[in-house]
Amino acid sequence: MKLLSVNVSLPQEVSWRGRTVTTGIFKRPVATRVIVRTLNLEGDRQADLRVHGGPSKAVYAYPSEHYPFWRHELPEMELPWGMFGENLTTAGLLENKVNIGDRFRIGSVELIVTQPRMPCYKLGVRFGRKDIVKRFLYSGRTGFYFAVEREGDLGAGDSITRIARDKHEVTVADIARLSTYDKSDLSMLRRALLLEALPDVWREYFRERIAKLETQTLSA
């Protein structure tokens, strides 16, 4: 497993559908090593802290393996590393093989997987098209967020080492599936509640789903 690119950006104002929005999604690769702090990478900032950033979304990773799919889907577009707003473009880490709660070391940084990425309209801003948000979500190619367990530095070319695997073995893909097209998997919903690394907002959402499904079962 390997880190192919480190991508950062500061928020900037852009025009989108007749209005001005501020976004930090326009990531660009950097050639130097980058310091990773608890809330973000050096030289990187999130624009809207109500929905972006915070300890559980400090670092966003996207598998390089998905780029060929999107180049086929969007042949008219150039898709450089960082196009999906990711801080880390990786090789060897896929959503169906990475568990929520898995821990990784890259350079001197230690990271823990927290959740899949659920895109907002700003992905559409980056691509210049509204349909990309839905296509991205339902493709299952979501990438995932890390929390920073140990601050340090990393750089393109660093190896990625899994240093701990979460015992519950609920993958990033499992969580993304539960939030999109398979919301009635009670067994997986209950397993998701056991994930300490999964943010509270996710677990509360799944508790509500479980309660609704159980009520439907009793009244059937």
N, C-alpha and C positions, 0 to 999 in steps of 0.2 A: 504494500500500500504506500502511496506516495502523494505528496503535496505538489501539484503542478503549478499553481499560481496563487499569489496573495493579492487581493484586490481591495482597494479602499476609495472612499470619496467623502467630501464634505457636502452638506446640503447646498442645493442650488435652486433658484427659481426657474421654472420652465412654463411655457404656455401649453395648456391642455384643454381642448374643447371649449374655448372661449374664456378661460379663466387662468389665473396664475397660481401654480401650486409649488410648494417647496418640497424637495425630495432628495434623499441621499442614495438613490438607487443606481446612479450612474457610476458604478465602480470601474476602476481602471487598475490593471496590474502594476505592481511596483517591483523594482529589481533588487531592492535592499531587504535586509532582514527587518522584521516589524515586531515591535513590542506589543504584547497582548495583555490588556488589563481586565479587571473584573467586568467592566461594562462595555468595552469595545477595543478595537485595535487602534494603535497610534496612527493618526491621520484619517481616521474614519469617525463619522458621526451619523446618528439617526435624526431625521427631521421631526417626526411626530412621535413623541415619547408616550403618547396614549396607547398606541398599538404596536410600536416598534421599540426595540432596545430593551433595557432592563437586564438583570442578571441571568434570566433564563433564555434570553435572546441576544447574548453578547456577541456571538460569532455564528455566521451562517455559512454552511458548506453545501456545495452542489457537485454531484458526480460528473466528471468529464465524460463518462460513458453515455450521458444523455444528449450530449451535443450533436452527435450524428443523427439521432432521431429528429431533433428540432431543425437541423439543416435540411433534412428531407421534407419536413412539414412546411418549412418557410424558406424555400430555395432562393427567394429574392432578397433575403436579409443577410447581412454580415453578422456573425455571432462570435465575437472575441470572448476570451475568458472574462468572467465578471458580468456577462450580459444579463444574467438572471438576478443580479444584485448580490451575488455571493461574495463573501470575504475570502473563502477558501475554495478553490477548484481542485477536486481530489480525484485520485485514481484508486480503485479497489474497494471503495465504500459505497454500497448500494442500500437503498431503503429496506429491501426485504432481507438483508443480512445484518443490519445494524439495529440493535435493541435500544429502546429507551432505557437510559441508565448505564449504558456501556461507557467505559472510560478509555480515553486515548491519550497518547503522548505524541506531540509533534514538536520537534526542537526541544526546548526546555519547558514548553507549555503542557499542562494537563487539562483536558476538557472532558465534560460529561454530556452525553446526548440527552436533550430534554423534550423535543417535540418536532413534528414535521412543520414545514412552512405552509401556511395558509395565505395565499396571496391577496393583496388588496388592489385597488384600481391603479396603484402606481406602477405595477408591472405593465399595465396597459400604456402608461405614460412612457415607460422605457422602450416598449416595442412600437409605440405609435398605433396601437390597435386595441379595441375593447375586447375582442374575442379571446385574446391570449390568456386572460385570467381563468376563464372556464376551461379552456383547453389544457392549460397547465395543471389545474387541480385534478381534472378527471383523467389525465394521462398517468397519474400515479408517480410522476417524476417530480417530487416535491422538494427534494433536498431536506436538510434538517438543521436545527439550531443546536448549539452547544452553550452550556454554562462553563465559566472558567473556574476550574478547581485549583489551579496553580498558575500564577502569572509568570511570564517569561517572554522569550522571543522565538520566532519561527521565520522560515523563508522558503521560497520555491525550491524544490529539489529535496526537501527534508523527507525522511521516511515517516510513515504513520504507523504507530504501534498500538494495538489494543492491549491495555494493561489490566482490564477487568471487564467481565461480561455479566450483565444483570441476570440474576437467577430466574426472573419471571419470563424471560425470553418473549417479550412482546415487542415486535419490531416497529420501526418508524412507519413502514407500510401498513401495518395493522391499525395503527392509530389514525392514519390518513383515511383508510378504508372506512373505519367506524364513523368518521365525520362527514363522509360524502355519500357513497352508494350502498353501504351495508350497515345501516344504523340499528339493526335488530338482532345482532349477534350477542345475545345475553351473556354467554360464557366469556367471550372476549371482553365485553364491557366490564364484567366483574373483575377480570384479570387486570384490566387497565387501572382500576381503582387502587391496586396494590403497588403501583409504581411510584416510588418516592421522588424520582427525578421529574416526573410529569407535573407541570405546573397546576396549581389549585384550580385555575379557571377551566382546565380540561376535565379534571376529576369531577368538578361540580356539574359540568355539562353532562358527563356520563352518568352521574348519579340521577339526574333528572330523566335521562333516557331510560335507565333501568326502572325507575319508579313508574314511568308511563307504560312501559312494556309489561311490567308485572300487573298493573291495573287492568290493562287490556286483556291479559290472560285470565284474570279472575272473573272478568265480566263476560268472557266469551261463552 
